[in-house]
């Protein structure tokens, strides 16, 4: 196991002590990060003792240590997966060449753009979730959101390390800018629109961690293929932490569905109004939240036809999901791919060069993966004898980016007029009254072993602990 040196001011496994200039630069950035955390991290939680896991090494079999920690004292640091001796670039115009240990001059601007965009998502999600601790449905859930928050903070550190070490003054300036932007702020928002959306309640949070953190998984997997080896090694370790975030989303939705089904069976009704009056979230509202978060997230993959995607791939900067398992030449100059477009009131396929369609390729990989969780949620309803089923909407639904942007498409893929879309929109996406209802259910539950009425307890606790373990200590 590659251990992490916690004797340093900044824990790391990159021999930071041997690079004095870099260490000084990061130690200068560290207080600014802590100020950002104080201002924008989990609200009102600085004095809580939280049962958190901290990385002790980068071996996936033994990298986590659990103990109580106050979040401002969490040891954020810089952790890279072990170097792979003789690693080669697996795709693009540089296929077969040695992976880069320094930034190639001709790819400098694009690499910096990729790292900054990824880095910007990490603090944004913390900002989006900063007030949710006040309405946590249990100590178990409160601990989980805090774990996600500190790990998103560490992922920011991962990107800032790359910017400082490999991009000089420009990198340092970008690192400062990552602390200056704010989610949802009109004058200085986060780079990607999904990270400027509000996360006002726990149903939205679980949808975010299932769908939007899953986008993070696929983006990190594509970057783990990068010919720039430090970026590849950084993202490979980030993926070990990202898996837990998606689990929190998937299991959270399952627990909400389970509780709703339980109440439906007890009351022998599927009437949404009656279910709401019982203090749980009706299944149609869960579907609306799913529709919104899914459609916002698939826009994160970018335009369906993109010259930037082609450049990133051909340059060896960003690969495909599981690049080594693709059965082609890994250059793609003669390949094509179908992308959808609306033509004559229908969604029809259009063939485009594969290189230009790589955003769509990654989006389709994501869509297939997203359906796995959906099947598990539907099994909860099936076991409860409830005929309702959650569905993933068509990829053209509610799109704001690419050739489908501005089209009016129902969840089943039917192309609509603007008037028909406006008439049906509230049946498919959360309304203000839907959000107000869900918000009204929210309220912090802090007694060990107790859970809010609208969510079922988890099947298992954290790290072998029971569900009634005191995951957060307030004094």
Buried (B, 14 or more C-beta within 10 A) or exposed (E): EBEBBBEBEBBBBBEBEEBEEBBEBBEEBBEBBBEBBEEBBBEEBEEBBBBBBBBBBBEBEEBBEEEEBBBEEBBBBBBBBBBEEEBEBBBBEBBEEEBBEEBBEEBBEBBBBBBBBBBBBBBBBBBBBBBBBBBBBBBBBBBBBBBBBBBBBBBBBBBBBBBBBBBEEEBBEBBBBBBEBBBBEEEEBBBBEBBBBEBBBBBBBBBBBBBBBBBBBBBBBBBBBBBBBBBBBBBBBBBBBBEBBBBBBBBBBBBBBBBBBBBBEEBEEBEBEBBBEBEBBBBBBBBBBBBBBBBBBBBBBBBBBBEBBBBBBBBBBBBBBEBEEBEEEBBBEEEBBEBBBBEEEEBEEBEBBBBBBBBBBBBBBBBEBBEEBBEEBBEBBBEBEBEBEBEBBBBBBBBEBBBBEEBBBBBEBBBBEEEEBEEBBEEBBBEEEBBEBBBEBBEBBEEBBBBBEBBBBBEEBBEEBEBBBBBBEEE
